[in-house]
Amino acid sequence: MKNTALTDHHISLGAKMVPFAGFNMPVQYTGINDEHETVRTGVGVFDVSHMGEFILKGEKALDLIQKISSNDASKLYDGKVQYAYIPNENGGIVDDFLTYKIDDTTYLLVVNASNIEKDWNWISKYNSYGVEMKDISDETSLFAVQGPKAAEALQKLTDIELASMEYYSFAKGAFAGVDNVIVSATGYTGAGGFEIYVANKDAQKVWDAIFEAGAEFGIKPIGLGARDTLRLEMGFCLYGNDIDDTTSPFAAGLGWVTKFTKDFVNSENLKAEKEKGTSLKLVGFEMIDRGIARHDYEIVDAQGNVIGRVTSGTQSPSLKKSIGLGYVNTEFSKAGTEIYINIRNQKVKAEIKKAPFVK
């Protein structure tokens, strides 16, 4: 198992550690509900240094990104971030990722931890453009400082104007006395906040400065457990659960980042699929009866016929009820439709809800 630069620090803070995507990661510190509430109402910090980062550099860097990305990266300007997925050749998804435009010839791609090697090999396969590629994942730490108090807490540490930073944009500058730090108005919680990219050698210094700056706001370290409940309340997909190599991006609701303004891997087949429509749809649901829907549980209709499966499920700390995501036959995908989750051979009632579950 790999460690991040601060693994020992998390252990010293009393974190419960678990293996995740090949890394030894903190899943919780004080408890998922407490950590979840901290992010929704104040400010919390996730160490997500397990994520992958690739630098793509060269005159044709954009051409390579356009080839492997579902989205139109030509719309990016310096300091802008874009969400997209990497389509495979069979109608599925290699990964979902972020593209950061640093300048006309330099881009940063941020990929999921479990897919670093797979994504690198995939992008390399299509690099007939002579683009210089560098995997900086092992030397980069990433902290997600999330919550409504994040801007106020972090502003003490930088001259970058945080409060006015546009969502899905970033700036590079001095942060906590360290130069060349990327500060990005992104996150995976729906609570607002920033993601801080810093070299491993400066990770402890930056982490300590963030906690000092956030002390008056009750800042806390947050584990992957609360990261999951927070993202699920927003209806955000998790690769490996809700999307994977076999998932149709249109079934997954990713049509909004599928741009046919250019040619990309499998774009012709995806265009045909969009026109035809999909037989399945990823939906959100709330449990009506008691029970927690878990990954891979069957979704059934009133007669007990299987109409889909759960991809993610949890008890929502904000709503005090069980919520989930899952694929259902398209005719059952309308908000308000009654469905049932097969929990230990019992039909447990639920209702289709439009995400996000928490506004």
C-alpha positions in Angstrom: 0.0 0.0 0.0 1.2 3.5 -0.8 1.3 6.3 1.7 0.7 10.0 1.1 3.2 12.6 2.4 1.1 13.0 5.6 0.0 9.4 6.4 2.0 9.4 9.7 0.4 12.7 10.6 -3.1 11.4 10.1 -2.3 8.3 12.3 -1.0 10.7 15.0 -4.3 12.6 14.8 -6.1 9.4 15.6 -7.5 8.8 12.2 -9.0 5.4 11.4 -7.0 4.3 8.3 -8.3 2.1 5.5 -6.9 0.8 2.2 -8.4 2.9 -0.7 -7.3 2.8 -4.3 -4.0 1.2 -3.2 -3.3 3.9 -0.6 -3.4 4.0 3.2 -6.1 6.7 3.7 -7.9 8.3 6.6 -11.6 7.2 6.5 -12.6 9.2 9.6 -11.3 11.1 12.6 -14.1 12.1 15.0 -16.9 10.3 13.1 -18.6 10.6 9.7 -21.7 12.6 10.9 -19.6 15.2 12.8 -17.2 15.6 10.0 -20.0 15.9 7.4 -21.7 18.6 9.5 -18.3 20.4 9.8 -18.0 20.7 6.0 -21.7 21.7 5.4 -21.7 24.5 8.0 -18.0 25.5 8.6 -14.8 24.3 7.1 -12.9 20.9 6.9 -9.8 19.6 5.2 -9.5 16.4 3.2 -6.1 15.0 2.3 -6.8 13.7 -1.2 -3.1 13.3 -2.2 -3.9 9.9 -3.6 -5.4 11.6 -6.7 -3.3 11.5 -10.0 -1.9 14.5 -11.7 -0.4 14.6 -15.3 1.3 17.6 -17.0 0.8 17.7 -20.8 3.1 20.1 -22.5 3.7 21.1 -26.1 2.2 22.9 -29.2 -0.2 20.0 -29.7 -1.2 19.4 -26.1 -4.7 20.7 -26.8 -5.0 18.3 -29.8 -4.2 15.3 -27.6 -6.7 16.4 -24.9 -9.4 17.0 -27.6 -8.8 13.4 -28.8 -9.2 11.7 -25.4 -11.7 14.0 -23.7 -15.5 14.0 -24.2 -15.7 17.8 -23.5 -14.5 20.6 -25.7 -11.2 21.8 -24.1 -10.8 24.6 -26.8 -13.3 26.5 -24.7 -10.8 26.7 -21.8 -8.9 29.9 -21.1 -5.8 30.3 -18.8 -6.9 29.6 -15.2 -10.0 27.7 -16.2 -10.9 24.1 -15.1 -13.2 21.7 -17.1 -14.9 18.5 -16.0 -15.0 15.6 -18.6 -14.7 11.9 -19.0 -12.3 9.8 -21.1 -14.4 7.6 -23.4 -13.2 4.1 -24.3 -13.7 2.4 -27.7 -16.7 0.3 -26.5 -19.1 3.0 -25.3 -17.9 3.0 -21.7 -15.8 5.3 -19.6 -12.1 5.0 -18.9 -12.3 7.7 -16.1 -13.7 11.1 -15.3 -11.2 13.8 -14.8 -10.4 17.6 -14.6 -8.5 19.6 -17.2 -6.6 22.7 -15.9 -5.4 25.1 -18.6 -2.2 26.7 -17.4 -1.3 28.3 -20.8 -1.7 27.6 -24.5 0.9 24.8 -24.4 0.6 23.5 -20.8 -2.3 21.6 -19.2 -2.8 19.7 -15.9 -5.0 16.7 -15.9 -6.3 15.4 -12.5 -7.5 11.8 -12.5 -8.9 9.3 -10.0 -6.3 7.5 -7.8 -7.5 4.0 -8.8 -7.0 4.8 -12.5 -3.6 6.6 -12.6 -1.8 3.8 -14.5 -4.8 3.0 -16.7 -5.3 6.6 -17.7 -1.6 7.2 -18.3 -1.4 4.2 -20.6 -4.6 5.2 -22.4 -3.6 8.8 -23.0 -0.1 7.7 -24.1 -1.6 5.3 -26.6 -3.2 8.3 -28.4 -0.2 10.6 -28.1 0.8 10.7 -31.7 1.2 14.5 -31.4 4.6 14.5 -29.7 3.2 15.9 -26.5 5.5 15.8 -23.5 3.8 13.9 -20.7 4.8 13.9 -17.1 3.2 12.0 -14.2 3.7 14.2 -11.1 1.2 12.2 -8.9 3.9 10.8 -6.6 5.4 14.2 -5.9 2.2 16.2 -5.5 -0.1 16.6 -2.4 -3.7 17.8 -2.7 -5.8 19.2 0.1 -9.5 19.9 -0.4 -10.5 22.7 2.0 -14.3 22.6 1.8 -17.2 24.5 3.4 -18.8 27.9 3.6 -16.0 29.3 5.8 -13.2 28.1 3.5 -12.5 31.4 1.7 -12.4 33.4 4.9 -10.1 30.9 6.6 -7.7 30.6 3.7 -7.6 34.3 2.6 -5.1 34.9 5.5 -2.6 32.7 3.7 -2.5 34.2 0.2 -2.8 37.3 -1.9 -5.0 35.4 -4.4 -8.5 36.9 -4.2 -10.5 33.8 -3.1 -14.0 35.1 -2.4 -14.4 36.4 -6.0 -12.8 33.3 -7.6 -15.1 31.9 -10.3 -16.3 28.3 -9.7 -14.1 25.9 -11.7 -11.2 28.4 -12.1 -7.7 28.4 -10.4 -4.8 30.7 -9.8 -1.1 29.9 -9.2 0.8 31.9 -6.6 2.2 32.1 -3.1 0.2 30.3 -0.4 1.2 29.9 3.2 4.7 31.1 2.3 5.2 28.6 -0.4 5.6 29.6 -4.1 3.9 28.1 -7.2 0.9 26.6 -5.3 -2.2 26.0 -7.4 -5.4 27.1 -5.6 -8.5 25.9 -7.4 -12.2 26.8 -6.8 -13.3 23.2 -7.1 -14.4 20.4 -4.8 -16.5 17.2 -4.5 -18.8 18.3 -1.6 -21.2 20.9 -2.9 -20.3 23.0 0.1 -18.0 25.4 -1.7 -14.3 25.7 -1.1 -10.9 25.2 -2.7 -8.4 22.5 -3.6 -4.7 23.2 -2.9 -2.0 21.5 -5.0 1.4 21.6 -3.4 4.7 19.7 -3.6 5.1 16.9 -1.1 8.1 18.6 0.5 5.9 21.5 1.5 2.8 19.5 2.4 3.2 19.5 6.2 4.0 23.2 6.3 0.9 24.1 4.2 -1.4 21.7 6.1 -0.3 23.2 9.5 -0.8 26.8 8.1 -4.4 25.9 6.9 -5.3 24.5 10.4 -3.9 27.6 12.1 -5.8 29.9 9.8 -9.0 27.9 10.2 -8.8 27.5 14.0 -11.3 30.3 14.7 -13.8 28.6 12.4 -13.6 25.2 14.1 -11.6 23.7 11.2 -11.2 19.9 11.3 -9.5 17.1 9.3 -12.1 15.1 7.3 -11.9 11.5 6.1 -13.1 9.7 3.1 -16.2 8.5 4.8 -17.7 12.0 5.0 -16.3 12.7 1.5 -18.6 9.9 0.3 -21.7 11.1 2.2 -21.2 14.7 1.0 -20.7 13.8 -2.7 -23.7 11.5 -2.5 -26.0 14.3 -1.2 -25.0 16.2 -4.3 -25.6 13.3 -6.6 -21.9 13.3 -7.8 -20.7 10.2 -9.5 -17.9 8.1 -8.0 -15.8 6.2 -10.5 -15.9 2.4 -9.8 -19.3 2.7 -8.2 -21.6 4.8 -10.5 -19.5 4.9 -13.6 -17.0 2.5 -15.1 -15.6 0.9 -18.2 -19.0 -0.6 -19.1 -21.1 2.5 -18.3 -22.8 4.5 -21.1 -22.1 8.2 -20.4 -25.6 9.1 -21.6 -27.2 6.6 -19.1 -24.9 8.2 -16.5 -26.3 11.7 -17.2 -22.9 12.9 -18.7 -24.4 14.2 -21.9 -23.7 17.7 -20.7 -20.0 17.1 -21.0 -20.2 15.2 -24.3 -19.5 17.8 -27.0 -19.7 16.7 -30.7 -18.1 20.0 -31.9 -14.9 17.9 -32.5 -13.8 14.4 -33.2 -12.8 12.3 -30.2 -12.4 8.6 -29.3 -15.6 6.7 -30.2 -17.5 10.0 -30.9 -19.4 8.6 -33.9 -20.8 5.7 -31.9 -21.6 8.0 -29.0 -23.4 10.4 -31.3 -25.6 7.5 -32.6 -26.3 6.4 -29.0 -27.4 9.9 -28.1 -29.9 10.0 -31.0 -31.2 6.6 -30.2 -31.5 7.0 -26.4 -30.5 4.6 -23.7 -32.5 1.8 -22.0 -31.1 2.6 -18.6 -30.7 5.8 -16.6 -28.8 6.8 -13.5 -31.2 8.2 -10.9 -31.3 9.4 -7.4 -33.6 7.9 -4.9 -34.7 8.4 -1.2 -35.8 5.6 0.9 -39.4 5.9 2.2 -39.3 2.8 4.4 -36.5 2.0 6.8 -33.4 0.5 5.3 -30.1 1.5 3.7 -29.5 0.7 0.0 -26.0 -0.6 -0.7 -23.9 -1.0 -3.8 -25.2 -3.7 -6.1 -28.6 -4.2 -4.3 -31.4 -5.0 -6.8 -34.0 -2.3 -7.6 -37.4 -3.9 -8.3 -40.9 -2.8 -9.2 -44.1 -3.4 -7.2 -44.4 -6.9 -8.6 -40.8 -7.7 -7.6 -39.4 -7.6 -11.2 -35.8 -6.5 -11.3 -35.6 -3.1 -13.0 -32.1 -1.9 -12.0 -29.4 -1.9 -9.4 -28.0 0.4 -6.8 -24.6 1.9 -7.4 -24.2 4.0 -4.3 -26.2 4.3 -1.1 -25.8 5.8 2.4 -27.6 7.4 5.3 -27.6 11.1 4.6 -26.4 13.0 7.7 -28.2 16.2 6.5 -31.5 14.6 5.7 -31.5 12.0 8.4 -32.7 9.4 5.8 -31.2 6.9 3.4 -30.4 8.1 -0.2 -28.8 6.5 -3.1 -27.9 6.4 -6.8 -28.7 3.6 -9.2 -29.5 2.6 -12.8 -33.1 1.8 -13.6 -35.0 1.0 -16.8 -35.7 4.4 -18.4 -39.5 4.1 -18.0 -39.0 4.1 -14.2 -36.6 7.1 -14.1 -39.1 9.9 -13.6 -39.0 11.9 -10.3 -41.7 10.7 -8.0 -41.8 7.2 -9.3 -42.1 4.6 -6.6 -39.5 1.8 -6.6 -38.3 -0.9 -4.2 -34.8 -1.9 -3.1 -34.3 -5.6 -2.4 -32.7 -5.6 1.0 -32.1 -9.1 2.4 -35.0 -10.4 0.2 -37.4 -7.8 1.5 -38.9 -5.2 -0.8 -38.2 -1.8 0.8 -40.0 1.2 -0.6 -38.2 4.2 -2.1 -38.9 7.1 -4.4 -37.0 8.5 -7.4 -35.7 12.0 -6.6 -33.8 14.5 -8.7 -30.3 15.2 -7.4 -28.9 17.1 -5.6 -30.7 15.8 -2.6 -29.4 18.8 -0.5 -29.8 22.3 -2.0 
